[in-house]
Amino acid sequence: MKKYPGMTRELAEQIANDPNPERKAQVIAMVEQTMELDKQGKSGDEIIDIFKKGTDRTKQANGGLSYLMGM
């Protein structure tokens, strides 16, 4: 928690107790990216938008067999 000021003890415990090591690594990476963006002067809303853009999926392409089924 010393490395991440502002992180609550509850959140730190949830991360530490997560049985999935891949998810744990992803969360820690996200926390570190958030800290770096904060150092760069980004606002909380800007940081959230950056993460949303990184995870948004684009609309699925049309086609395939669905057009035959009237969908």
N, CA and C of each residue as an Amber inpcrd file, in Angstrom:
protein
   213
   0.8180000  -1.1830000   0.0000000   0.0000000   0.0000000   0.0000000
   0.8660000   1.2520000   0.0000000   2.0930000   1.1220000   0.4510000
   2.9850000   2.2740000   0.4370000   3.3140000   2.6880000  -0.9920000
   3.3420000   1.7000000  -1.8790000   3.6670000   1.9820000  -3.2750000
   2.5210000   2.7060000  -3.9710000   1.2780000   2.4700000  -3.5250000
   0.0980000   3.0510000  -4.1560000  -0.6680000   3.8970000  -3.1400000
  -0.2710000   5.1520000  -2.9530000  -0.9750000   5.9870000  -1.9760000
  -2.4290000   6.1930000  -2.3980000  -3.3130000   6.1300000  -1.4380000
  -4.7280000   6.3140000  -1.7130000  -5.4800000   5.0100000  -1.8770000
  -4.7640000   3.8970000  -2.0420000  -5.4270000   2.5970000  -2.1690000
  -5.8910000   2.1660000  -0.7840000  -7.1390000   1.7580000  -0.7170000
  -7.6700000   1.3270000   0.5710000  -7.1340000  -0.0560000   0.9350000
  -7.1550000  -0.3350000   2.2120000  -6.7020000  -1.6420000   2.6900000
  -7.6000000  -2.7380000   2.1290000  -8.9010000  -2.4620000   2.0340000
  -9.8500000  -3.4450000   1.5240000  -9.5260000  -3.8130000   0.0670000
  -9.2370000  -2.8110000  -0.7590000  -8.8990000  -3.0810000  -2.1560000
  -7.5880000  -3.8610000  -2.2580000  -6.6040000  -3.4930000  -1.4650000
  -5.3270000  -4.2050000  -1.4700000  -5.5160000  -5.6690000  -1.0780000
  -6.3670000  -5.9160000  -0.1000000  -6.6320000  -7.2950000   0.3250000
  -7.3670000  -8.0850000  -0.7530000  -8.3070000  -7.4240000  -1.4440000
  -9.0320000  -8.1000000  -2.5220000  -8.0680000  -8.4990000  -3.6450000
  -7.1480000  -7.6150000  -3.9850000  -6.1750000  -7.9290000  -5.0280000
  -5.2670000  -9.0650000  -4.5680000  -4.7840000  -8.9830000  -3.3500000
  -3.8720000  -9.9980000  -2.8240000  -4.5430000 -11.3640000  -2.7070000
  -5.8340000 -11.3880000  -2.4070000  -6.5410000 -12.6530000  -2.2040000
  -7.1470000 -13.2230000  -3.4850000  -6.9750000 -12.5390000  -4.6000000
  -7.5300000 -13.0340000  -5.8670000  -6.7780000 -14.2990000  -6.2780000
  -7.4940000 -15.4050000  -6.5000000  -6.8240000 -16.6580000  -6.8510000
  -6.3260000 -16.7050000  -8.2980000  -6.7760000 -15.7680000  -9.1370000
  -6.3890000 -15.7570000 -10.5470000  -5.1670000 -14.8640000 -10.7330000
  -3.9740000 -15.4340000 -10.9600000  -2.7630000 -14.6090000 -11.0740000
  -2.7780000 -13.6790000 -12.2880000  -3.4480000 -14.0800000 -13.3590000
  -3.5160000 -13.2220000 -14.5500000  -4.3410000 -11.9670000 -14.2570000
  -5.4870000 -12.1560000 -13.6150000  -6.3350000 -11.0080000 -13.2730000
  -5.6290000 -10.1040000 -12.2710000  -4.9110000 -10.7170000 -11.3230000
  -4.1710000  -9.9440000 -10.3320000  -3.1250000  -9.0630000 -11.0150000
  -2.4230000  -9.6270000 -11.9970000  -1.4210000  -8.8610000 -12.7350000
  -2.0690000  -7.7370000 -13.5440000  -3.2370000  -8.0060000 -14.1340000
  -3.9380000  -6.9790000 -14.9090000  -4.3780000  -5.8210000 -14.0160000
  -4.8750000  -6.1310000 -12.8330000  -5.3220000  -5.0890000 -11.9140000
  -4.1450000  -4.2510000 -11.4480000  -3.0410000  -4.8880000 -11.1110000
  -1.8670000  -4.1460000 -10.6660000  -1.3430000  -3.2580000 -11.7920000
  -1.3430000  -3.7750000 -13.0200000  -0.9060000  -2.9720000 -14.1710000
  -1.8210000  -1.7680000 -14.3610000  -3.1180000  -1.9760000 -14.1750000
  -4.0700000  -0.8690000 -14.3290000  -3.8550000   0.1900000 -13.2460000
  -3.5810000  -0.2480000 -12.0330000  -3.3180000   0.6930000 -10.9380000
  -2.0630000   1.5060000 -11.2570000  -1.0210000   0.8440000 -11.7470000
   0.2150000   1.5450000 -12.0810000   0.0070000   2.5240000 -13.2390000
  -0.7890000   2.1300000 -14.2370000  -1.0890000   3.0370000 -15.3480000
  -1.8750000   4.2480000 -14.8440000  -2.8040000   4.0050000 -13.9310000
  -3.5870000   5.0970000 -13.3690000  -2.6930000   6.0830000 -12.6280000
  -1.7540000   5.5540000 -11.8550000  -0.8310000   6.4210000 -11.1180000
   0.0170000   7.2530000 -12.0860000   0.4800000   6.6320000 -13.1720000
   1.3000000   7.3360000 -14.1600000   0.4880000   8.4290000 -14.8600000
  -0.7460000   8.1150000 -15.2320000  -1.6000000   9.1110000 -15.8910000
  -1.8950000  10.2700000 -14.9450000  -2.0510000   9.9710000 -13.6570000
  -2.2720000  11.0150000 -12.6630000  -1.0480000  11.9250000 -12.5730000
   0.1400000  11.3440000 -12.6170000   1.3730000  12.1360000 -12.5830000
   1.4710000  13.0510000 -13.7960000   0.9020000  12.6150000 -14.9250000
   0.9250000  13.4130000 -16.1490000  -0.1110000  14.5220000 -16.1350000
  -0.9240000  14.5690000 -15.0760000  -1.9010000  15.6360000 -14.9280000
  -3.2740000  15.3290000 -15.5010000  -3.5370000  14.0820000 -15.8100000
  -4.8430000  13.6990000 -16.3400000  -5.8730000  13.7140000 -15.2090000
  -7.0920000  14.1320000 -15.5430000  -8.1640000  14.1210000 -14.5450000
  -8.7240000  12.7040000 -14.4150000  -9.5210000  12.5000000 -13.3970000
 -10.1330000  11.1890000 -13.1950000 -11.0070000  10.7850000 -14.3660000
 -11.7690000  11.7370000 -14.9040000 -12.6300000  11.4370000 -16.0560000
 -11.8080000  11.0820000 -17.2900000 -10.6890000  11.7790000 -17.4930000
  -9.8210000  11.4720000 -18.6390000  -9.2330000  10.0720000 -18.5200000
  -8.8380000   9.7020000 -17.3180000  -8.2670000   8.3750000 -17.0890000
  -9.3090000   7.2970000 -17.3690000 -10.5230000   7.5150000 -16.8970000
 -11.6000000   6.5470000 -17.1390000 -11.8610000   6.4230000 -18.6360000
 -11.9040000   7.5520000 -19.3490000 -12.1170000   7.5120000 -20.7990000
 -11.0120000   6.7500000 -21.5140000  -9.7770000   6.9290000 -21.0780000
  -8.6440000   6.2180000 -21.6870000  -8.8190000   4.7150000 -21.5150000
  -9.1980000   4.2830000 -20.3200000  -9.3960000   2.8520000 -20.0890000
 -10.5980000   2.3140000 -20.8540000 -11.6630000   3.1110000 -20.9510000
 -12.8340000   2.6730000 -21.7100000 -12.4940000   2.4880000 -23.1840000
 -11.7310000   3.4170000 -23.7450000 -11.3570000   3.3090000 -25.1580000
 -10.4970000   2.0750000 -25.3970000  -9.7330000   1.6870000 -24.4180000
  -8.8870000   0.5170000 -24.5470000  -9.6410000  -0.7870000 -24.4590000
 -10.8600000  -0.7590000 -23.9010000 -11.6140000  -1.9980000 -23.7300000
 -12.8920000  -2.0490000 -24.5540000 -13.2670000  -0.9350000 -25.2030000
 -14.4950000  -0.9420000 -26.0090000 -14.3270000  -1.8400000 -27.2120000
 -15.3750000  -2.5840000 -27.4920000 -15.3850000  -3.4340000 -28.6780000
 -16.0890000  -2.6870000 -29.7890000 -15.6440000  -2.9210000 -31.0020000
 -16.3120000  -2.3180000 -32.1380000 -17.5210000  -3.1560000 -32.5050000
 -18.4190000  -2.5760000 -33.2760000 -19.6330000  -3.2780000 -33.6840000
 -19.2540000  -4.4870000 -34.5310000 -19.9710000  -5.5690000 -34.3230000
 -19.7120000  -6.7800000 -35.0900000 -20.0920000  -6.5680000 -36.5500000
 -19.3540000  -7.1880000 -37.4270000 -19.6240000  -7.0910000 -38.8570000
 -20.8970000  -7.8580000 -39.2010000 -21.5840000  -7.3850000 -40.2130000
 -22.7750000  -8.0870000 -40.7050000 -22.3500000  -9.1610000 -41.6930000
 -23.2300000 -10.0710000 -41.9320000 -22.9220000 -11.1000000 -42.9170000
 -23.0450000 -12.4750000 -42.3090000 -22.3650000 -13.4110000 -42.8990000
 -22.4560000 -14.7910000 -42.4250000 -23.7980000 -15.3570000 -42.8040000
 -24.2740000 -16.2960000 -42.0510000 -25.5310000 -16.9700000 -42.3730000
 -26.7510000 -16.2670000 -41.7810000 -26.5380000 -15.2750000 -40.9350000
 -27.6760000 -14.6440000 -40.3020000 -28.5980000 -13.9760000 -41.3110000
 -28.0570000 -13.4820000 -42.4330000 -28.9120000 -12.8270000 -43.4300000
 -29.8620000 -13.8460000 -44.0770000 -29.4890000 -15.1080000 -44.1090000
 -30.3550000 -16.1280000 -44.6670000 -31.5240000 -16.4490000 -43.7340000
 -31.3140000 -16.2230000 -42.4650000 -32.3260000 -16.5420000 -41.4710000
 -33.2110000 -15.3420000 -41.1450000 -33.0020000 -14.2330000 -41.8640000
 -33.8320000 -13.0540000 -41.6720000 -33.4850000 -12.2490000 -40.4430000
 -32.2940000 -12.3500000 -39.9500000 -31.9000000 -11.6100000 -38.7440000
 -31.2200000 -10.3240000 -39.0810000
